[in-house]
Amino acid sequence: MVNVYGGEHPPLTFFLFEDLPMVEFLIYLAVGLTIVYSLAHIGISTVCNAFKYH
């Protein structure tokens, strides 16, 4: 099994994405980061509003 990144790779991400082509990996990574960012942004906004109105 070839490690395209060179050096050590985190076991979890390597296990999840080892069978995917590079393009699909990048797409899933971008979508995942977008979802995480959106959820974090909504969460932070909700917390700020909760503190603002109490």
Biopython code that builds the backbone (N, CA, C, O; Angstrom):
import numpy as np
from Bio.PDB.StructureBuilder import StructureBuilder

atoms = [
    (1, "MET", "N", (0.853, -1.201, 0.000)),
    (1, "MET", "CA", (0.000, 0.000, 0.000)),
    (1, "MET", "C", (0.887, 1.248, 0.000)),
    (1, "MET", "O", (1.766, 1.394, 0.850)),
    (2, "VAL", "N", (0.655, 2.122, -0.937)),
    (2, "VAL", "CA", (1.508, 3.296, -1.091)),
    (2, "VAL", "C", (0.877, 4.491, -0.388)),
    (2, "VAL", "O", (-0.315, 4.757, -0.541)),
    (3, "ASN", "N", (1.688, 5.204, 0.381)),
    (3, "ASN", "CA", (1.218, 6.414, 1.050)),
    (3, "ASN", "C", (1.613, 7.611, 0.192)),
    (3, "ASN", "O", (2.786, 7.983, 0.145)),
    (4, "VAL", "N", (0.634, 8.218, -0.491)),
    (4, "VAL", "CA", (0.935, 9.288, -1.440)),
    (4, "VAL", "C", (1.361, 10.570, -0.745)),
    (4, "VAL", "O", (1.987, 11.434, -1.359)),
    (5, "TYR", "N", (1.020, 10.700, 0.550)),
    (5, "TYR", "CA", (1.335, 11.949, 1.242)),
    (5, "TYR", "C", (2.769, 11.977, 1.741)),
    (5, "TYR", "O", (3.306, 13.048, 2.022)),
    (6, "GLY", "N", (3.400, 10.804, 1.857)),
    (6, "GLY", "CA", (4.743, 10.757, 2.407)),
    (6, "GLY", "C", (4.697, 10.877, 3.918)),
    (6, "GLY", "O", (3.879, 11.621, 4.459)),
    (7, "GLY", "N", (5.575, 10.144, 4.606)),
    (7, "GLY", "CA", (5.584, 10.211, 6.059)),
    (7, "GLY", "C", (4.395, 9.489, 6.663)),
    (7, "GLY", "O", (3.695, 8.739, 5.982)),
    (8, "GLU", "N", (4.175, 9.722, 7.944)),
    (8, "GLU", "CA", (3.091, 9.038, 8.646)),
    (8, "GLU", "C", (1.756, 9.678, 8.315)),
    (8, "GLU", "O", (1.658, 10.886, 8.103)),
    (9, "HIS", "N", (0.725, 8.832, 8.275)),
    (9, "HIS", "CA", (-0.618, 9.328, 7.982)),
    (9, "HIS", "C", (-1.524, 8.921, 9.130)),
    (9, "HIS", "O", (-1.417, 7.797, 9.622)),
    (10, "PRO", "N", (-2.419, 9.807, 9.572)),
    (10, "PRO", "CA", (-3.342, 9.450, 10.650)),
    (10, "PRO", "C", (-4.126, 8.189, 10.298)),
    (10, "PRO", "O", (-4.671, 8.097, 9.197)),
    (11, "PRO", "N", (-4.196, 7.220, 11.201)),
    (11, "PRO", "CA", (-4.818, 5.927, 10.898)),
    (11, "PRO", "C", (-6.286, 6.048, 10.493)),
    (11, "PRO", "O", (-6.735, 5.353, 9.582)),
    (12, "LEU", "N", (-7.038, 6.928, 11.166)),
    (12, "LEU", "CA", (-8.472, 7.014, 10.916)),
    (12, "LEU", "C", (-8.755, 7.502, 9.501)),
    (12, "LEU", "O", (-9.500, 6.860, 8.760)),
    (13, "THR", "N", (-8.164, 8.635, 9.120)),
    (13, "THR", "CA", (-8.411, 9.177, 7.787)),
    (13, "THR", "C", (-7.864, 8.231, 6.724)),
    (13, "THR", "O", (-8.453, 8.086, 5.653)),
    (14, "PHE", "N", (-6.741, 7.591, 7.022)),
    (14, "PHE", "CA", (-6.167, 6.655, 6.058)),
    (14, "PHE", "C", (-7.108, 5.476, 5.857)),
    (14, "PHE", "O", (-7.298, 5.007, 4.734)),
    (15, "PHE", "N", (-7.693, 5.002, 6.947)),
    (15, "PHE", "CA", (-8.631, 3.884, 6.862)),
    (15, "PHE", "C", (-9.879, 4.286, 6.087)),
    (15, "PHE", "O", (-10.399, 3.495, 5.299)),
    (16, "LEU", "N", (-10.362, 5.501, 6.300)),
    (16, "LEU", "CA", (-11.602, 5.933, 5.662)),
    (16, "LEU", "C", (-11.414, 6.186, 4.171)),
    (16, "LEU", "O", (-12.298, 5.869, 3.376)),
    (17, "PHE", "N", (-10.283, 6.748, 3.785)),
    (17, "PHE", "CA", (-10.145, 7.257, 2.422)),
    (17, "PHE", "C", (-9.148, 6.490, 1.566)),
    (17, "PHE", "O", (-8.852, 6.908, 0.447)),
    (18, "GLU", "N", (-8.615, 5.359, 2.075)),
    (18, "GLU", "CA", (-7.568, 4.677, 1.317)),
    (18, "GLU", "C", (-8.079, 4.113, -0.001)),
    (18, "GLU", "O", (-7.300, 3.944, -0.939)),
    (19, "ASP", "N", (-9.384, 3.816, -0.091)),
    (19, "ASP", "CA", (-9.929, 3.210, -1.308)),
    (19, "ASP", "C", (-10.476, 4.242, -2.294)),
    (19, "ASP", "O", (-10.906, 3.882, -3.390)),
    (20, "LEU", "N", (-10.463, 5.512, -1.915)),
    (20, "LEU", "CA", (-11.023, 6.540, -2.792)),
    (20, "LEU", "C", (-9.946, 7.146, -3.678)),
    (20, "LEU", "O", (-8.807, 7.308, -3.241)),
    (21, "PRO", "N", (-10.292, 7.483, -4.919)),
    (21, "PRO", "CA", (-9.383, 8.261, -5.769)),
    (21, "PRO", "C", (-9.163, 9.648, -5.179)),
    (21, "PRO", "O", (-9.942, 10.107, -4.342)),
    (22, "MET", "N", (-8.103, 10.310, -5.617)),
    (22, "MET", "CA", (-7.733, 11.601, -5.043)),
    (22, "MET", "C", (-8.833, 12.637, -5.238)),
    (22, "MET", "O", (-9.108, 13.420, -4.329)),
    (23, "VAL", "N", (-9.467, 12.654, -6.412)),
    (23, "VAL", "CA", (-10.496, 13.653, -6.693)),
    (23, "VAL", "C", (-11.673, 13.489, -5.739)),
    (23, "VAL", "O", (-12.163, 14.465, -5.170)),
    (24, "GLU", "N", (-12.121, 12.252, -5.570)),
    (24, "GLU", "CA", (-13.235, 12.012, -4.655)),
    (24, "GLU", "C", (-12.859, 12.391, -3.234)),
    (24, "GLU", "O", (-13.677, 12.939, -2.494)),
    (25, "PHE", "N", (-11.609, 12.098, -2.849)),
    (25, "PHE", "CA", (-11.136, 12.467, -1.516)),
    (25, "PHE", "C", (-11.240, 13.972, -1.310)),
    (25, "PHE", "O", (-11.707, 14.430, -0.267)),
    (26, "LEU", "N", (-10.802, 14.742, -2.310)),
    (26, "LEU", "CA", (-10.839, 16.203, -2.193)),
    (26, "LEU", "C", (-12.276, 16.708, -2.130)),
    (26, "LEU", "O", (-12.579, 17.634, -1.377)),
    (27, "ILE", "N", (-13.167, 16.097, -2.924)),
    (27, "ILE", "CA", (-14.575, 16.508, -2.914)),
    (27, "ILE", "C", (-15.188, 16.247, -1.543)),
    (27, "ILE", "O", (-15.833, 17.123, -0.967)),
    (28, "TYR", "N", (-14.981, 15.026, -1.019)),
    (28, "TYR", "CA", (-15.537, 14.702, 0.296)),
    (28, "TYR", "C", (-14.947, 15.599, 1.376)),
    (28, "TYR", "O", (-15.648, 16.011, 2.301)),
    (29, "LEU", "N", (-13.651, 15.903, 1.256)),
    (29, "LEU", "CA", (-13.000, 16.761, 2.236)),
    (29, "LEU", "C", (-13.615, 18.156, 2.210)),
    (29, "LEU", "O", (-13.910, 18.728, 3.259)),
    (30, "ALA", "N", (-13.809, 18.709, 1.000)),
    (30, "ALA", "CA", (-14.386, 20.043, 0.866)),
    (30, "ALA", "C", (-15.811, 20.084, 1.412)),
    (30, "ALA", "O", (-16.178, 21.009, 2.137)),
    (31, "VAL", "N", (-16.610, 19.078, 1.060)),
    (31, "VAL", "CA", (-17.993, 19.023, 1.540)),
    (31, "VAL", "C", (-18.027, 18.881, 3.056)),
    (31, "VAL", "O", (-18.813, 19.546, 3.732)),
    (32, "GLY", "N", (-17.177, 18.018, 3.583)),
    (32, "GLY", "CA", (-17.126, 17.815, 5.029)),
    (32, "GLY", "C", (-16.749, 19.085, 5.761)),
    (32, "GLY", "O", (-17.367, 19.432, 6.767)),
    (33, "LEU", "N", (-15.734, 19.784, 5.260)),
    (33, "LEU", "CA", (-15.308, 21.022, 5.907)),
    (33, "LEU", "C", (-16.396, 22.080, 5.824)),
    (33, "LEU", "O", (-16.599, 22.835, 6.775)),
    (34, "THR", "N", (-17.101, 22.143, 4.691)),
    (34, "THR", "CA", (-18.187, 23.111, 4.534)),
    (34, "THR", "C", (-19.295, 22.849, 5.547)),
    (34, "THR", "O", (-19.804, 23.779, 6.173)),
    (35, "ILE", "N", (-19.668, 21.573, 5.706)),
    (35, "ILE", "CA", (-20.720, 21.217, 6.660)),
    (35, "ILE", "C", (-20.285, 21.556, 8.082)),
    (35, "ILE", "O", (-21.052, 22.139, 8.848)),
    (36, "VAL", "N", (-19.059, 21.193, 8.430)),
    (36, "VAL", "CA", (-18.558, 21.468, 9.780)),
    (36, "VAL", "C", (-18.535, 22.973, 10.036)),
    (36, "VAL", "O", (-18.941, 23.433, 11.104)),
    (37, "TYR", "N", (-18.054, 23.743, 9.043)),
    (37, "TYR", "CA", (-17.989, 25.190, 9.208)),
    (37, "TYR", "C", (-19.384, 25.779, 9.382)),
    (37, "TYR", "O", (-19.593, 26.649, 10.227)),
    (38, "SER", "N", (-20.341, 25.305, 8.580)),
    (38, "SER", "CA", (-21.712, 25.806, 8.668)),
    (38, "SER", "C", (-22.317, 25.503, 10.031)),
    (38, "SER", "O", (-22.929, 26.375, 10.649)),
    (39, "LEU", "N", (-22.147, 24.263, 10.506)),
    (39, "LEU", "CA", (-22.693, 23.889, 11.811)),
    (39, "LEU", "C", (-22.043, 24.702, 12.922)),
    (39, "LEU", "O", (-22.724, 25.149, 13.845)),
    (40, "ALA", "N", (-20.737, 24.895, 12.838)),
    (40, "ALA", "CA", (-20.038, 25.676, 13.859)),
    (40, "ALA", "C", (-20.529, 27.121, 13.843)),
    (40, "ALA", "O", (-20.741, 27.721, 14.897)),
    (41, "HIS", "N", (-20.707, 27.676, 12.648)),
    (41, "HIS", "CA", (-21.159, 29.055, 12.520)),
    (41, "HIS", "C", (-22.562, 29.220, 13.114)),
    (41, "HIS", "O", (-22.826, 30.182, 13.835)),
    (42, "ILE", "N", (-23.457, 28.277, 12.807)),
    (42, "ILE", "CA", (-24.815, 28.318, 13.349)),
    (42, "ILE", "C", (-24.772, 28.190, 14.870)),
    (42, "ILE", "O", (-25.473, 28.912, 15.579)),
    (43, "GLY", "N", (-23.951, 27.276, 15.365)),
    (43, "GLY", "CA", (-23.842, 27.075, 16.808)),
    (43, "GLY", "C", (-23.337, 28.317, 17.514)),
    (43, "GLY", "O", (-23.873, 28.707, 18.551)),
    (44, "ILE", "N", (-22.306, 28.942, 16.958)),
    (44, "ILE", "CA", (-21.742, 30.150, 17.565)),
    (44, "ILE", "C", (-22.763, 31.281, 17.537)),
    (44, "ILE", "O", (-22.910, 32.007, 18.519)),
    (45, "SER", "N", (-23.468, 31.435, 16.423)),
    (45, "SER", "CA", (-24.488, 32.480, 16.316)),
    (45, "SER", "C", (-25.591, 32.261, 17.345)),
    (45, "SER", "O", (-26.051, 33.212, 17.977)),
    (46, "THR", "N", (-26.015, 31.016, 17.513)),
    (46, "THR", "CA", (-27.071, 30.690, 18.472)),
    (46, "THR", "C", (-26.630, 31.028, 19.889)),
    (46, "THR", "O", (-27.391, 31.614, 20.659)),
    (47, "VAL", "N", (-25.406, 30.662, 20.230)),
    (47, "VAL", "CA", (-24.885, 30.943, 21.573)),
    (47, "VAL", "C", (-24.789, 32.449, 21.802)),
    (47, "VAL", "O", (-25.162, 32.942, 22.867)),
    (48, "CYS", "N", (-24.292, 33.176, 20.809)),
    (48, "CYS", "CA", (-24.165, 34.628, 20.951)),
    (48, "CYS", "C", (-25.535, 35.273, 21.132)),
    (48, "CYS", "O", (-25.696, 36.152, 21.979)),
    (49, "ASN", "N", (-26.516, 34.850, 20.352)),
    (49, "ASN", "CA", (-27.860, 35.404, 20.472)),
    (49, "ASN", "C", (-28.466, 35.071, 21.824)),
    (49, "ASN", "O", (-29.153, 35.902, 22.418)),
    (50, "ALA", "N", (-28.221, 33.867, 22.314)),
    (50, "ALA", "CA", (-28.754, 33.461, 23.614)),
    (50, "ALA", "C", (-28.189, 34.356, 24.714)),
    (50, "ALA", "O", (-28.922, 34.771, 25.612)),
    (51, "PHE", "N", (-26.903, 34.654, 24.653)),
    (51, "PHE", "CA", (-26.307, 35.522, 25.668)),
    (51, "PHE", "C", (-26.785, 36.963, 25.515)),
    (51, "PHE", "O", (-26.936, 37.688, 26.498)),
    (52, "LYS", "N", (-27.018, 37.363, 24.271)),
    (52, "LYS", "CA", (-27.413, 38.741, 24.005)),
    (52, "LYS", "C", (-28.793, 39.046, 24.592)),
    (52, "LYS", "O", (-29.016, 40.135, 25.122)),
    (53, "TYR", "N", (-29.718, 38.084, 24.496)),
    (53, "TYR", "CA", (-31.103, 38.354, 24.861)),
    (53, "TYR", "C", (-31.436, 37.964, 26.296)),
    (53, "TYR", "O", (-32.588, 38.090, 26.712)),
    (54, "HIS", "N", (-30.446, 37.491, 27.066)),
    (54, "HIS", "CA", (-30.737, 37.113, 28.452)),
    (54, "HIS", "C", (-30.067, 38.058, 29.422)),
    (54, "HIS", "O", (-30.201, 37.895, 30.635)),
]
sb = StructureBuilder()
sb.init_structure("model")
sb.init_model(0)
sb.init_chain("A")
sb.init_seg("    ")
for serial, (resi, resn, name, xyz) in enumerate(atoms, 1):
    if name == "N":
        sb.init_residue(resn, " ", resi, " ")
    sb.init_atom(name, np.array(xyz, "f"), 0.0, 1.0, " ", f" {name:<3s}", serial, name[0])
structure = sb.get_structure()
